[in-house]
Amino acid sequence: MKSIEVKNLDKFFKVGKETVEVLKDINFSVEKGEFISIMGPSGGGKSTLLYLLGGLDKPTSGEVLIDGKDLSKIKQKEMSKMRRTKLGFVFQFYNLVPNLSVEDNIMLPLMLDGKKLKDYEGKLNEILEIIGMTEKRKLTPRELSGGQQQRVAIARALIFDPEIIFLDEPIGNLDSKTGTEIMELFRKINVEYGKTLIQVTHSEKSARYGTSIIRLIDGQIIGREDIEEQVV
């Protein structure tokens, strides 16, 4: 079953009198449970594409459909709800609140949505177990390493149990060993929990933790490779 469909997607920006073409005639689909990596050189449109897929930006033309709904035609209120409940985001920068504990940072989206936190205590405990941070739940971000902070950001993306998680250079600020641990965590979330993951990465090694690679150059897809042998 298709999770995302992208049809004839274009994204242009106006710079003065010039039109800059960032994405040109992008077409692909993502099945539920896939782990897609979007690769390409800097300035090739990778992050722009990711933001369009997550409804954080709108295309110049074309369609992004999630569960058959065209994101550009959804009302703002419904789009906000979709981002809170169906879509998770993990960025290169962790965006944690410095004076909140690990567990409060994870629960923050629920607080902002007016949910009863007691209803999510079991889910919180499960997610802390998944990310290996149960013993550090009362610490604040300044007491954590970069890798631990990224684990908290991942947990925050998981707390709503989203169907799709978008990853924008998620290990870009981490050392090699920690980056490998985070990529293994993403694969676990993909394989064991059936989440659909879409990541933007410069790293061929990181890309090979997924199920396929889409290569993007100068705003156009030049190929899609299914990965038979994942990194072990």
Secondary structure, 3 states (H helix, E strand, C coil): CEEEEEEEEEEEEEECCEEEEEEEEEEEEEECCCEEEEECCCCCCHHHHHHHHCCCCCCCEEEEEECCEEHHHCCHHHHHHHHHHCEEEECCCCCCCCCCCHHHHHHHHHHHCCCCHHHHHHHHHHHHHHHCCHHHCCCCHHHCCHHHHHHHHHHHHHCCCCCEEEEECCCCCCCHHHHHHHHHHHHHHHHHHCCEEEEEECCHHHHCCCCEEEEEECCEEEEEEECCCCCC
